[in-house]
Amino acid sequence: MGIDSLNGKVTIITGASSGIGAALARAFSNEGALVVLAARRIEKLEKAARACHGDTLAVKCDVTSADERQRLVDEAVERFGRVDILVNNAGIGLYGDTEATKESDLRRLFEVNVFAVFLLTKLVLSVMREQGSGLILNIGSIGGLIAHSDKVTAYVASKHAVVGFTRGLQRDLHGTGIDAKVVCPQLVDTGFYQASFGAREMEGLLEKVKGRMDTVDQVVEGVMRGIFSDRLVILPTEKSERAYERFRDV
Ligand SMILES: NC(=O)c1ccc[n+]([C@@H]2O[C@H](COP(=O)([O-])OP(=O)(O)OC[C@H]3O[C@@H](n4cnc5c(N)ncnc54)[C@H](OP(=O)(O)O)[C@@H]3O)[C@@H](O)[C@H]2O)c1
């Protein structure tokens, strides 16, 4: 059992200072959700919060810090009394050959994309269990279902972990009133690639794939349809559906 409306739903969104997270915050607030935006760049986060409707809260939070994750949940509960939806959106990329991948970059990638998702979910679940309702909405990637491109092995591994985590979570939460879903976008036109490990190596490639990218608005539209469906995996756009069909057996 998931949610049937966003109206009045207290929603924590990580990585809400830019890209998909900031756009989801706006879209959720337009539907009446009370949005708690979290990320490290506080000015951008506050700007994103100002673009939302209704009551919002911006919390500076590095999702890899245990103290900051706890503070995020505490501040959300203190302000709004509950947490109905957690959108685990904060994420980074890593581009490059496996042999050239630095261990420190790989560990950071998994800290942000995997461990923070698991550990923040763990904190929020204790609140949702008391309520007997909630939704964990993970932003995975098409790379969580397939190997969609060359030289993104570490990223693909991290996002497969996010999809696997969501599948396990949904099973374990059966009958609790709490649901879990994962969104798997393909290429989206955001600052994501510039913020990724290996960004410089990727520059030429980005120009080539620009025309195949989805816009943030297209992804958000797909998410808004998908959250009310009974699908565990949300492929938010036609291009993401096609990419999945093309590479699913590779
Ligand atoms: N763009 C794509 O092609 C694409 C495709 C499939 C999936 N995705 C996924 O979509 C999600 C959002 O990405 P995007 O495309 O919107 O890129 P983006 O604009 O770079 O957004 C990433 C967000 O994550 C936040 N973030 C990064 N590290 C963080 C940390 N340690 N603590 C807290 N927040 C952190 C950033 O905020 P601060 O820097 O302010 O902390 C930023 O708001 C990611 O999970 C990504 O893997 C993206």
The ligand as an SDF file (V2000), in Angstrom:
LIG
                    3D

 48 52  0  0  0  0  0  0  0  0999 V2000
   21.4610   13.3030  -14.9860 N   0  0  0  0  0  0  0  0  0  0  0  0
   21.3300   12.0610  -15.4090 C   0  0  0  0  0  0  0  0  0  0  0  0
   21.6090   11.7360  -16.5850 O   0  0  0  0  0  0  0  0  0  0  0  0
   20.8120   10.9940  -14.4820 C   0  0  0  0  0  0  0  0  0  0  0  0
   20.3630    9.7890  -15.0670 C   0  0  0  0  0  0  0  0  0  0  0  0
   19.8930    8.7780  -14.2310 C   0  0  0  0  0  0  0  0  0  0  0  0
   19.8630    8.9770  -12.8640 C   0  0  0  0  0  0  0  0  0  0  0  0
   20.3060   10.1390  -12.3350 N   0  0  0  0  0  0  0  0  0  0  0  0
   20.2940   10.2690  -10.8690 C   0  0  0  0  0  0  0  0  0  0  0  0
   19.4870   11.3650  -10.5160 O   0  0  0  0  0  0  0  0  0  0  0  0
   19.9020   11.8680   -9.2460 C   0  0  0  0  0  0  0  0  0  0  0  0
   19.9690   13.3870   -9.3190 C   0  0  0  0  0  0  0  0  0  0  0  0
   20.9440   13.7570  -10.2580 O   0  0  0  0  0  0  0  0  0  0  0  0
   20.8250   15.0460  -11.2050 P   0  0  0  0  0  0  0  0  0  0  0  0
   20.8960   14.5650  -12.6070 O   0  0  0  0  0  0  0  0  0  0  0  0
   19.6920   15.9150  -10.7810 O   0  0  0  0  0  0  0  0  0  0  0  0
   22.2390   15.7440  -10.9240 O   0  0  0  0  0  0  0  0  0  0  0  0
   22.6590   17.0470  -10.0730 P   0  0  0  0  0  0  0  0  0  0  0  0
   21.9830   18.2690  -10.5960 O   0  0  0  0  0  0  0  0  0  0  0  0
   24.1600   17.0070  -10.0320 O   0  0  0  0  0  0  0  0  0  0  0  0
   22.0700   16.7480   -8.6460 O   0  0  0  0  0  0  0  0  0  0  0  0
   22.7050   15.9400   -7.7040 C   0  0  0  0  0  0  0  0  0  0  0  0
   22.2960   16.4010   -6.3260 C   0  0  0  0  0  0  0  0  0  0  0  0
   22.9050   15.5380   -5.3680 O   0  0  0  0  0  0  0  0  0  0  0  0
   23.3960   16.3490   -4.3260 C   0  0  0  0  0  0  0  0  0  0  0  0
   24.4910   15.6800   -3.6420 N   0  0  0  0  0  0  0  0  0  0  0  0
   25.6150   15.1540   -4.1570 C   0  0  0  0  0  0  0  0  0  0  0  0
   26.3920   14.6710   -3.1760 N   0  0  0  0  0  0  0  0  0  0  0  0
   25.7360   14.9080   -2.0020 C   0  0  0  0  0  0  0  0  0  0  0  0
   26.0170   14.6670   -0.6340 C   0  0  0  0  0  0  0  0  0  0  0  0
   27.1540   14.0710   -0.2470 N   0  0  0  0  0  0  0  0  0  0  0  0
   25.0980   15.0420    0.2940 N   0  0  0  0  0  0  0  0  0  0  0  0
   23.9560   15.6450   -0.0790 C   0  0  0  0  0  0  0  0  0  0  0  0
   23.6340   15.9100   -1.3470 N   0  0  0  0  0  0  0  0  0  0  0  0
   24.5240   15.5460   -2.3010 C   0  0  0  0  0  0  0  0  0  0  0  0
   23.8240   17.6580   -4.9830 C   0  0  0  0  0  0  0  0  0  0  0  0
   23.7150   18.7250   -4.0620 O   0  0  0  0  0  0  0  0  0  0  0  0
   24.9500   19.4570   -3.3260 P   0  0  0  0  0  0  0  0  0  0  0  0
   26.1050   19.4430   -4.2720 O   0  0  0  0  0  0  0  0  0  0  0  0
   24.3970   20.8260   -3.0540 O   0  0  0  0  0  0  0  0  0  0  0  0
   25.1750   18.6760   -2.0770 O   0  0  0  0  0  0  0  0  0  0  0  0
   22.7420   17.8200   -6.0440 C   0  0  0  0  0  0  0  0  0  0  0  0
   21.6370   18.5270   -5.5270 O   0  0  0  0  0  0  0  0  0  0  0  0
   21.2110   11.1640   -8.9190 C   0  0  0  0  0  0  0  0  0  0  0  0
   20.9920   10.1350   -7.9840 O   0  0  0  0  0  0  0  0  0  0  0  0
   21.6440   10.5730  -10.2450 C   0  0  0  0  0  0  0  0  0  0  0  0
   22.4360    9.4010  -10.0820 O   0  0  0  0  0  0  0  0  0  0  0  0
   20.7740   11.1590  -13.1100 C   0  0  0  0  0  0  0  0  0  0  0  0
  1  2  1  0
  2  3  2  0
  2  4  1  0
  4  5  1  0
  4 48  2  0
  5  6  2  0
  6  7  1  0
  7  8  2  0
  8  9  1  0
  8 48  1  0
  9 10  1  0
  9 46  1  0
 10 11  1  0
 11 12  1  0
 11 44  1  0
 12 13  1  0
 13 14  1  0
 14 15  2  0
 14 16  1  0
 14 17  1  0
 17 18  1  0
 18 19  2  0
 18 20  1  0
 18 21  1  0
 21 22  1  0
 22 23  1  0
 23 24  1  0
 23 42  1  0
 24 25  1  0
 25 26  1  0
 25 36  1  0
 26 27  1  0
 26 35  1  0
 27 28  2  0
 28 29  1  0
 29 30  1  0
 29 35  2  0
 30 31  1  0
 30 32  2  0
 32 33  1  0
 33 34  2  0
 34 35  1  0
 36 37  1  0
 36 42  1  0
 37 38  1  0
 38 39  2  0
 38 40  1  0
 38 41  1  0
 42 43  1  0
 44 45  1  0
 44 46  1  0
 46 47  1  0
M  CHG  2   8   1  16  -1
M  END
$$$$
